Amino acid sequence: MKARKLLLSFMIGSVALGSTYSTYGAVLHEITQSQTVTNGATHISKQVLTDSGWQDLNILRIDLSNDNVVLKPIQSSVLGERNTIMNLATSAGALAAVNADYFDMSTKTPAFGPSISEGSLNNAYHNDYYTLGPQKYMGTLIVDEEGQASMDYYSVKMWVETDGQKAFDLSSYNKTPSSIRTPFVIDRTYYVNNAALISKYQQVGLYTVLIEEDTVSYISGLNEVVEIPKDAYAIMISGDTFSKYIPYLEEGSEIVLQQVITLNNEIVESVSDLQMGIGGGGLILKNGQAYQGQAHKVSGDKKEPRTIVANTYTPNEVLLITIDGRTNQSLGANHTDLIKILQELGAKDAMYLDGGGSTTMVVRNEGDMNLTLQNKPSGGSQRNVANGIGVFSTRPQGELAKIIIEPSRERTFVGESVPLILKGVDENGNSVVLSSKDVSIQVAGVTGNFNGLNFTPESEGDALIMVTAGDVTGTAEIKVTKPTGLIIEPATLQMDEQTTKQVQVYGVDQEGYKVPITPEKIKWTSESGQVTAVGNSITSTKRSVDRLNASYAGVTGKLNVVVGETTVALESFEETTGKWAASSKAVEGKVEASKEIKYHGNQAIKMTYTFNKDANKQVAYTVFEKPVVIPEDARSLNMWIYANGQGDTLKVQVEDANEQVHYLKLADSLSHKGWKYMSVNLPEDMKLPAKMTKLYAYTSGNTQKRTSAIYIDHVSITRGQRDLAGTSTRLDYQFDPLYKPSLQAPVGNQYVVKVTGPTALTGLTHSEETLKKMADKLNKDASAIIQASSSNLPLAITKELYTYANSYSDVAFKDIEFIFAGTDGGGIRQTSASQWNMLKQSLEMAQANNIILVMSRNPLTQFNDAREGQALHDYLKDYKAKTGKNIFVVTTGGQTKEVQLEEGIRYIRLNGLATPTDKLTDSEYLLFKVVDGQIYYTFESMM
């Protein structure tokens, strides 16, 4: 049913007031993706890193001047029923949608605002009779016949006219009122007959007046069940007010149902002249400035998930926006944030739609047939809502105009197939069904074959896949290489006896790109014969520690397997303790059982010791009455240590089966308070079984006399292989073309840069002779030296020296750009957010072919915000692809070096002098050598 048009003037007034906002987080980095939904509608995804964290936005930019696209309300076919936006949009045939309006979750109250579609009122309250909508400062979006969108505190009013005069008001249209003192209207949108309403209002009773073609066609008796004809509507009148209204509704009389939109009681538009309308919340912007009047905004000062509708200064343009919140991934936005965001998006007027857990956007991705949820609802899943705004194409599916090819991956190896997904769209961006039967497929650049939509290359190179249907051709590129190494995930596998588990084997190329290997092509060998492997399936027999070697296309990888329990308890000192010993008589103390402070069982060992004011080394020992036996399958030695932050170095003494004595460090500094689990890897050259004979704490110098204590309890081992190189620690330099096992001294224009890890370690002192040897080794042949750690010995460096200081700086040095970024706070943003823009500016201006980025944390594994770390990696990867520069990210930490080659970016961790044994001969520095602009690297001993 469509109401008659009224010839009304368009009268809207508003006041624009200026304001400034400074609390919205500064934008550090932005990841933006855009796709065509249909001609006239674009979906934009924005992941924005601000100085406060991430904000995830999804934006639908709609051009209503394009006659291919329209906006319509979407809602359930059952009055008052709620459903997800995905279901509502799918049922309606929408190509995209967001949630709309507001509603009361605690009651059956339908959406507060009106719903108007193509000149017809789907449902609405008469706002003079309900304290909803404008009376609560809740706005309405309307779109007129010319596609112009506006938002304001519009009211809906409706009444019955007879003989050109207003007869009486109507309280609602297709909404069930709480009071029926004023008549209301229903049609067949939700009701086939009036039976449900008679039941609902049985206490007062209902009369039903049918209106067909603007004529009263039937007047029912009280509570008479009446079917509502198609293209008709019914006026529902309560039994106790029927006599008041029936004089206007004689059978055969003509009536006019008027439905209008008003602002401040002035008529703005007839419903019949509107493309669409839907209710919302408070106003946010007016004429590009913060709205200064009252506005319904939920938790305006809190950062919450938000759904927004806005128009822009471009005629006929509408923005539908969602901002995720209440998750670890996205901050949400408060009212002040929204003003800034909307202004940056070019919004003119803007209004809230329902937010919080209701915030949802679904979009049909380009070429897809089905909708996809684009945002992350705060509740973990879509909430059932009253209605939404749908984006529709007005044109039927046309002829194929574009072919989209989506390879499952952009890189592969010779012999490894790549599945292809084909999608088609017409000239309006609407999806067209496309299958392998409809197309011809060719490849250029490499040789290969196709099995349906699976491409298997037979040679290396840049493959150009060409798919043709009629006169339309689509292309996609796939880089084909050969693997230079294998990576197995997980690198260490724990299994129970007689079980099978799955692993994934990847081939990795010389740039660090990983490709999953066809399981049937992997050959496995077992070192102990206790574990077998076929494809990706690993099967154990009995309790053991084994190593499997995988081989494929001439390259290999290692998998450590532990069958049975990983951790085995050795000793909790229930029956034995230890004896006291010290480095000199000046160190006093004792060793005794502690029943008050213990971690496991009935008692622990307590060692109390007093260090005097002395610049020399002082040591306190616990000599175990019964040495703790370390079995042959041990990988690491573990124990629980209770300390009070005294800062001493803690070590254990272990004698192996060859009577070789090993000194293993548990902690550089006992900085913790209370119990802490401490572990040390056992050296590869330690012959097992071995025995732990002593535990000792020492200080290299003490400024004042102090007494301290530690408690020792629950010693255990972790079972496994002791050679962890290439498994738990990545050593990707083994297949890196820029790595050389050794490098000759520079000649001519060649030059060397040396990079050190931490050299000043708690509890580790060196003689002047040792310091000179290290300094001489670093100075030799070096043009510059980088101290990648802030913990450094006072070495006599005579070359240009640059030191990490947890702050930002960059230096152009010949053909290398040294960039230092502070990350001690947990990442770049958490340390100093401004570093993000400085880093990008340095890279954009860099003239050097080689970039060495120094920070204390690895972005891929150690940033508190993993998304920030991944975003930095992706930015560096894109920068490398654009410029061809070599990029090294150097970090420090741990007791072993590590090299990760990930998608062309080299992550190198330096441990400096921090080794499990404190042997200087085990410590290394990183050496870069530049030859005619090309950089190479290796590792050399500090001594």
N, C-alpha and C positions, 0 to 999 in steps of 0.2 A: 504494500500500500504506500503510495506516495502522496504527501499532502500537497494542497494547492500552493502555488507560489504567491508570495506577497511582494509587492513593489515597494521596497524599503530602502532607505538610504543607509550607507555604511558609515557609522559614527563611532570612532574609537579615539579616546584621548589618553595620553600618558605623559608622565613627567620623567625626563632623563636627568639624572644627577650623577656627577662624576665621583669617583672614589679610587683610591690606590690600595694595593694589597701586597704585602711583602712576606707573608708567612708560607706561601706555597714553595715547596722545595725546588731548589735550583736543579735544572736538567743537566745531568752529567753525560748521559749516553741514551740513545734512542734507537730501537730496532723497529722498523716500519715495513709492513708488507701490504700490498694492495692487490685486489682482484676485482674483475667485473662480475657482478651478480646477474645483471641483465642490462641492456642498453638503457642508460639513465640511472643506474644504481651501482654504486661502488662500495665494496667492503674494505675498510682499512683497519689493520691490526697494529697497535702501537704498544710496545713494551718500553716503558720509560724508567730509566734509573735516575732517581733524584737523590739529593743529599740526605734524604730520610729513608730511602729504600725504593722498591719497585712499585710502579703503578701500571697496571695492565688495562688498556683501553681498547674497546672495539667500537668502530664508528661506521654507520651506514650513511653515505652521502647520496641523497636522492634529488634528482633534477625533475621536478614536477612539470617543467615546461616540455619535457619529452613525453610524447603521447604514448610511448611504450610502457610507461611505468605509472602506477597509482598506489596510493596508500589506502588501506581499508582496516577497520577493526576486525579482529578475529576473536571468537568466543565460542563457548560450548553451545550445542543445540538444545541443551536442557537448562532452563532458567535457574541461576544460582549455582550451577555445578561448576567446579573448578577443574582445570587440567593443566598439564605442562604446556609451555609455549611450543615445544617440539610437536606435541600432539595436535594442538590447536592450529599451528601453521601448516602441518602436513594435511590435516583434514580439509583446510580451506584452500589448499593449493598455493600457498604463499611461497615465494622464493627466499624470503628472509623475514625475520620478525623479532621484536623485543616485547617484553612485558609492558603493561600500561596501567593507568588509573591507580587507585588505592582501594583497599577493601579491608574489612575487619576479619582477621583470622579467627577470632574467638567466637564469632557468630555466623549465621547464615546470610549476613548482609551482603548483597551483591556489590558490584563495583559502585563507588560513590558517585562517579560522574556519568555523563551521557555516552551513548554509542550511536554514531550516525554514519550511514554508509550510502553513498550514491543518492543523496537527496531523501533518504528514508531514515526515520528514527527507529533504531533497533530497540533501544530502551533508554529510559531517563526518568528522573524525578523532576517534578515541578518544584523549582528551588524556593518558591514562596512558602512551601508547605513542609520542607525538610531542612534541617540545620546541617546540610552537607554542602559540598561544593563551595561557592563563593562566600557563604556565611562562615566557613571555616578557612577562608583564604586558600582554597583549592581551585586551581585553574582548569581550563579546558583548551585543548588544541582543536582549532577548526581550520579546514582547508576549503576555500571557496571554489566556484566553478572555473576560475582562471588559474587554479593551482597555487594561489597565494596562501601561505600558512601564517596563522597568528595565534598567540597565546595570551589569555587574560582571564580575569575572574568573571567569565561569562555565566549567565544564568539561562536555564531552559524554562520556558513557560509554554503552557498548552491550555487551550480552552475550546469549547464548542460554540459555534456561531449559528444562529438561525435568523433568516431574513436580514442578513448583513449586520446583525447586532450580536454582541457577546451574550451568550446565555448563561454559561457556568464554566468554572475552571475544572481541569482534570488534575489529579494529584500525581499521577505517574503513567508511564507508558511501558508496558512489558516489565514492570517491576511490581512486586507484591508489597503493598504498603502495610505498615504496622497498624494504622488506623484507616478506616474506610468511610469516614464522615464525608469525604469528598470523593466523587466517582473517579475510577481509574480505567485504563484501557489495556486490553490484550489483543493479540492477533495470533495467526497460526505459526509465527516464528517459534513459539515455545509450547503452544497449547493446541491440541486438536479439538478439545471441548473444554467446558468449564468445570468438569467434575472435581478436579483437585482444588479449585478455588472455593467451590461450595463447601467442601470438607474443611478447608482451612478457616473459613469464616462462618461456620454453621451456627455460632451463637447469635449472630445478628441476621444471618440470612442474606442471600444475594439475588438480585434481579439482573438479567442479562439482556442488553439491547444490541441487536446485530445491525451493523451498518454496511451496506453493499452499494458501491458506486454512489457514495455520498447521500444515500437514502436509507431511512430506517426501514429495515425489511422484516424485523421480528422483535417482539417484546415478550420475554419469557414470564412464566409464573415464578413465584418465590421458590428458590432452590431447584428450579427445573434444569435438568442437564440438557445442554444445547451444544450441537456441533458448530464449530466456527468455520464457515465456508472459506475456500481459498480466495485471496484478494479481498477479504473482508476483515473487519475488526469488530470487537465487542466492547461496549461501555458497561462496566460493572458498577452497580449501585446497591448500597446496603439496604436491607429491608426497612430500617427505621427512617431512611431519608428519601425513599423512593418517591413519595408523594411530592416532595420538593422539586424534583427534577423531571418527572414524567410529563409535565405540561409542555416541555420543549421537545419531546421525543415521540410524537404520535407516529404510528405506522404510516409510511408513505411520505412523510415530511422530509424535506431536504435539509441537510446540515453540512457545515464545513468544520473540519478539525484543523485548528490552527496550531502550528508548532514553530516557535521562534527562539532565536538566541538573542539575549539582551545583555547590555553592559550598563551598569548604573541605572537600570530600569528603562534605558533607551534601546529600542529594537535595533539590532545590528544586521540580522539576516534571518531569512526564513530557512528552516531546516531543508526545505526542498531545493534550495539554491546552493547547498553545500556538497562538496565531494565526500568529505568525511569529517568526523568530529569524535573526540574521545576525552574522557576526564583525566586529570592528573593532579599534581600537587601545587606547591607554592611557586611563584615566579622567582627567577634567579637574575635574569638580565632584562633590561628594557633599553632599546636603542644602543646596545653595546656596552651599557654601564650597569653596575650593580643596582638591582631593583631596591628602592629605598622604603617601599611600603611593607605592610605585614605580609607574611608568606608562611604557608604550612611547609615546614621542613623538619624532617625527623632527625633528631640528634645532629643539629646543624654544626655543633662545635666538634663533633667526633668524626674520625675518618671511617666511613662506612661504604659498603657497596652502593653504587648509584646507577639509576637509569634516568636519562635526560632526553628531552626533545628540544630542538632549537631550530630557528631559521637563521639565515645569514644575509649579508648585504648583496649576495647574488640573488636576483629575482627567482622565485619559485624553488629555491634550494632549501631542503630540510635535512637536519642531522638527527639521527637516532644514535644515542651513545650509551654504552655501558662501561662502568669502571668497577673492577673487581676489588673486593676487600674482605676483611675478617679472615684472611688466610696468611700462611707464612710466605706466600708468593707475592701478594699485592696489598698495598697499604689501604686502599680505598681513598676516599676524599671527603673533606668537610666542606662546608658552604663556601668558605674563603678560597679553598683550593679550586672549587668548581668555577668560580668567577674567572680566575686566572686561566684555567684550562680552556674554558669556553671562549674567552677573548682571544687566546692564541689560535683557536680553531676558526676564528672569523665569525663567531656567532653574533647575531644582533639581538634577538629575543630568545629566552630559554626558560624552561619550566621543568620542575621535577615530575617524573613518573615514579611509580612505586619502586623502592630500592630494597636494600637489605638482602634477605634470603630470596627475594623475588627476582632480583636482577638477573636477567637471562637474555642472551642473543643467540639466535640460530640463523644460519646462512647456508644456502646451497653453494658449495664451492664450484668454481668455474669448471664446467664440463660434467659435473656430477648430476645424478638423478635425484639424490636424496639430500635432505638437510643435515647439517653438522652443527653440533653445539660448539660455539666459538669461545665462550668465556668459561670461567670456573665458578659456578654458584657457591656461595659461602657455606651452604649446608652440605656440600659434597654431592648433591644431586639437585635436579630441577624441582622447584616448588610448584605445587598446583596453584594456579592463579585464575583470576576472574576473566581477564581478557588481555589482549595485546594489540600491537600495531603491526599489520602485515604488509609486506612489499610484494606487489603483483605485477606480472607482465600482462599487457593487454593483447598481445599478438600471439597467434598460435605458433607452434614450432615450425621453423622454416627449413630451407635446404642447408646442407652442410656448408659452412664458410671457413671453418678453422679446425685443424687437427692438433690436439695436445698429446704429446708423448711424455709419459712419466716413467723413466727407468727406475727400477727398484734401488739402484745405486749408480753413482756417476763414475765410479772406477771399478775395474775388474781385472782379472788375470787371464792370460791365454788359457783357454779350456774351461773357464768358469762362466757359466751362463748367467744372463741378466734378464729376469722377467720384465716385460714392458706392459704398461697400462695405457690404453688408448682412450681418449675422450674427444668428443666432437661438439662443436657449438655452431649455431646459425649466426646470421649477421647481427642479431640482437643479443648475442651472448647466451641464448637459451640452449639447453643441452639437447644434443642429437645422439641417439643410440648408434654406437659404432662398434663393430666386431672385426676380428681378423678376416672373416669371410668377405668383408666389404672393401678390403684394402690390399694393396701390393706393398711389400716391404723390401728395401734395399739397404746396403751398407757401402760406404766409401771410406777410404783411409786405412782400412785393415781388411783382411779376409776373415770370413766367418760364415756361419749358417744359422738359419732360423727354423725353429720347431714351434709352429704356431706363433705365439708372442714371446717366445724365449730366444734370445740371441746368444750364441756361443762364439766368441772370437777365436781365431786360429793364429793370429799374428799380433805383434805389438803395434801401437800407434794410437792416433786419435780417431776413433770411430764416429762417423756421421751416419746416424740412423735416419732414413727417409721413408715416411709412410705416405702413400698417395691413395686418394679415393676420388675418382673423376678428375677434375682439374684442381683439386685442393691437395696440398702437400704440407706435412708437418715434419719437423726435424728435431733431433736431440743428439747430444754429444756424450760419448762414453770414452774415457781414457783407459787404454788397455796396456798393462805392463806385465812384468814377471815379479814374483815375490823375492825379497831379499832376506826374509826371516819369517818365523812363525811366533805367534803369541797365543798362549792358551789361557782361557779364563774359565774357572779360577786357576791361578798358578799353583796353588796347593789345595789338595782335595782331601777332606776327612771322610772316612767311610766306616761303616760297621762291617763286620765279617759277613761274607756271603751276600753282598748287596751290589746293586748297580746304580751308578749315578751318571749324569750327563755333564759334559763340558762343551765349550765352543772353541774351535780352532780357527784362528784368523791368519791369513797371510798378510804380511805387511810389506809395502814397497819402500823404496829408498827415500820417500818423503814422509813416511810414517802413516800413510793411509791404510786402513785395515779392510780386508775383504774376507767374508766367511768362506771357508773351504768346504767343498763337497765332501761329506764324511767318508764316502766310499773310497776316496782317493788318498786318504791318510794311511801311512804305514806306521805301526807302533812296535817298539821293542821295550822289554822290561828288564831292569837290572837285576832284580831278585827273583823274578818268575812267580811272585805271589799275587801279582795284579795283571789282568789282561785288558785289552782294549780293542774294540771294533767300532770304526766310525767315531761317533762322539760318545759312545757308551763305554764306561769304565767299570769293570767287574772285579771285586775282591774275593779272595779265598779265606786266608786266615790272618791273624794279627801280624802286622809287619809294617816296615817302613820301606817304601819302594820309590824308584824314579822311572817314569816312562819317558821315552824319547819318541817324538813324532817327527816324521819326515814327509816332505811333499815337494815335488819339483826341485829337488836339489837343496832345499833348506830344511832346517830342523828347529824344534822347540822342545822344552822340557816341562814335565808335569810331576810335581812331588805329590806322593800319595801316602797318607797315614791311615792304616787300617786298625781300628780299635780306638780307644780313648786317646784324645789329643794331649790332655794334661794328666800327669800321674803324680800323686802326692808321694813325697819321700820321707819327710820328717817334720813332726810338730813339737819335738822336744818335750814329750810327756815324761820321759824317764831319764833323759840326759840333759846336761846344760853345757857349760864350757868353762875354760880357765882364763884368767886375766893375764895379759902381757902388754908391754909397752915398749916404745922405741928408746926410752931412757927413764931413769929414776924420777926425773922431773915430772913425768906424766903419771898421774895417780888415777886409780879407779878400781872397779871390781866387776865381776860377772856373777849373776845370781838368777835364780828362777823367779818369775813374776806371775803371781796368780791373780793380781788385781787388773793389770793391763795385759790382755792376751787377745789373739785373733781367732785361734782355733784350739779346741780341746780345753785342758785344765790349766795350762801354763805356757808361758813364752820365756825366752832368754832376755834378760835385761843387762845391758852393759852401760855402766855409769863411768864417766871419765872426766878428768880435769886437765885442760890445757892451760899452760901458763902464758904470761906475756912474753913472747919470744918471736923473733923474726925467722927462726929456723923451723923446719918441718917437725911436727909432732904426731905420733901415731899411737892409737889405742887398739888393742887386738882382743878378739874373742877366739880362743883356740878351742875348737870343738872336742869334747871328751871322746866322742865317737864320730869320726869323720863321716860325712854324708856321702853315700855311694851314688855316683851318677851313671846310669846304665848306658849300654851301647847305642840305643836308639834315641838318645837325647839330642835335641836341637838347641834348646836354651835352658838356662837355669833360672828359676823364679823363686821369690820369697816375698813375704809381707814384712815391711819395715815401718815401725812407729817412730816418728821423729818430732822435733819441735822447732823446725826451721833454723837449726844451728849453722847450716851452710857448709858443713864438712863434706869432703869427698868420701865415698863409700865403695870399697872393693872387696872381692873375695879371692882367696888363694886356692887354687885347684892343682892337684898333682895327678898327672895322667898315667896311663898304663906303662909308659916308657920312663916314668919317674921324672918327666919334664914338669917344671913348675910354671903355671900360668897365673897371671894377675889380671882379673877381669873386673871392669868397672861397672858398678850398679848405678852410680849417680855421680855426676860432676859436683853437685852441690845438694845437700839435704835441705831443700828449701820448703818442703811440705811440713804440715802439722797434722798429727794423727796417723792413722794407718794408710799405707800406700803399697800397691802391688808393684814390685820392681823386678826387672828381667834383664838378662844379658845373654846374647848369643854365644854359643861355644865355638871357638876357632876351628877351622877345618883341619889344622894340623894337630889338634888335640887327640891323642890316642885313647879311646874309650874301651872299657869302663875307667872312670876316674873317680877321685874323691875330693870333696870340699873340706879343707882342713882348717881354714881360718876365715874370719870376716874382720875387716878393720876399717876404722874411720881415721882420717887425718886432715890436718890443716897445714898449709905451706907457710903460714905466719899468723901470729895472733897479737892483736893490739892490746888486749887486756885479759887477765885471768878469768876463766869461765868454766863452769861445770855443766856437762850435757849428758844426755842419756838417749840410747836407742833400744828398741825392743825388736827381737827377731822371732818370726814364727812361720810355720806352715811352708816349708821348703818343698818345691815341686819342680818337675821338668815338663817341657813341651816336647813331644816326640816329633821327629821329622828329619829331613836331610839338612846337614849343616851348610852345604854349598847352596846358597840361596841366590847366587848371581844369575840374573836373567829371569828369576821367578818372582819372589816377593820384592826384589829390587830390579827395576828396569835398567838394562844396559843396552839401549838401542843403538849406541854408537857402533855396535858390531856390524850393523848393516847400513851405516850412514856414510855416504860418499865424501862428506866433508871431514870425517874423522881419519886420522892417520896414526898407526901404532907409535910412530916416532917422527919427529920433524928436525931437519937439519938447521943449523944456525943461519940466521938471515944474511943475505948478501945483497949488494947493490941497493935497490929501492925497496927491498923486502923489509918487513919489520914485524916485531913480536910484541904482543900484549899478554901479560900474565895476570891471572885472577886467583886470589886466595880465598879459602873459607875461613872459619874462625881459628885464630891462633892463640888467643889468650883464654885459657880454660882454667876453671877453678881447680885448685889442687895440683896443677901441673906447672912446675917451675923448670927453668932451663939455665944453663951456665952461659956466661958471656961468650964462650967459644961456640956453643951451639947456636946462640942467637946470631953470631957473625956468619956462621956457615949458612943458615937459612937466608939471611939478608943477601949474602954473596950469590947464592943460587938464584934468588929472585931478580937481583939486579943484572945478572949476566945476560947479555944480548937483548934485554927488554927495552922497548921504547917507552912503555907506560905500564904501571901496575895498578890493578883495581883490588881493593880490599872489599869483598862482597859482604863481609860481616862487620858489625860494629864492635866486635870483641877481638882486639888485635894486640899483639905483642909490640913493644917499642923497637921494631927492627929498623936498622939504619938504611932506609930506602933512599937511593940516590937518583932514581928515575922519577918521571912525572907520576904522582900518586893521587888516586881518587878513591874515596872511602864512602861506603854506605853509611848514612846517618839518619835513617828513618824520615827523610824529607825528600822533596823533589829537586832534582837538578839535571841538566844535560850538558854534555860537552861534545863538540865536534872535534874528533881526533883523527886527522888524516882521512882514511876511507872507512872509519868506524864512528858511529854515534854512540857515546856512552850515555845511557839514561838511567837515573836512579829514582825509584818511586818507593816511598815509605809504605810498608804494609804491616808493621808491628802490631797495629790495632786490630788486625783480623782481615784486612783487605785494603785496597786503595781508598774506597769510600769511607770506611770506618776510621782510617788513619787521618786522612785529609782529603775531603771530597774534591777540592779544587784541582787535585792532581790529575783527575780524569781529563779535563779539558787541556791542561798543560801537556799531558802525554800526547794527546791527539794533535795538538799544535806542533809539538816537537817532531812528530813523525811526518806530518804533512810538509814541514819545512826542511826535513833532513835531506842533505845532498849526498851523504855517504851511502855506499852500497851495502853496508853491514851495520846491523843494530844489535847492541848488547844492552839488554834491559835488566837491571839489577834490582831485586827486591828480596825481602826476607821470607816470603811465602810463595809456594807454587800455586798459581791461580786455579789449576785443574784439580788440585787435591787438598789445598790448605786454606783457602779463603773461607771465612765464616759464612759468607753468602755465596753458595755454590753458583747461583745464577750470575753473579757479578764476575766470578772467575771464568765461567763459560763465555760470557759476553766479551770479556777481554780477549780470550783466545780467538773467538770468532772475528773480532775486529782485527787482530794481528794477522789472522789467516787471510782475510779479505785484503788487508794492506799488502801482504806479500804477493797475493795473486795479481794485484794491480801494479805493483812496482817491481816485482822480481827480486827484492832485497832479501838477504839472509837475516833471520831474526833468531837471536839467542836470548832466552830468559834464564838468568842465573840466580839461584837461590842458595841458601845455606841451611844446614841442620843435619841431624842424624849422625850415625857413626860410619856410614859408607856413602860413597858417591853414587849418583844415579843420573841416567840420561834417558829422557823420554822424547821421542821424535813423534809428534802428533800433528798430522796434516800440514807438514812443512815447517812447523815451529819447533825449535829445539829447546827443551826444558832441561837444564843441567843443575843438579844439586851438588854442592861441595861440602864435604864434612871437615875440611881443613885438618887440624891436628886431633880432632875428636875421633879416636878409633877405640875399639873395644879393649885393646891391649895397651894403649898410650905409647905405642912404639912409633917413633918419628919416621922410621923407614917405611911404615905403612901409610903415612900421610902423603897427600898429593896436592898439587895446584893445577889449575887449568891453563893451558897455553894456547893462544891464538897466534897464527902466523898468516900474514897477508902477502900474497904473491901476485903482482899485477892486478890488484883489485879483488882477487879471489881469496876467500878466507878458508883456513883449515884449522883444526884443533886437535889437541892430544892432552894427555895427562902425564905429569912428571913428578917424581918424588921431591918432597921438600928438603931432603938431605942429599 
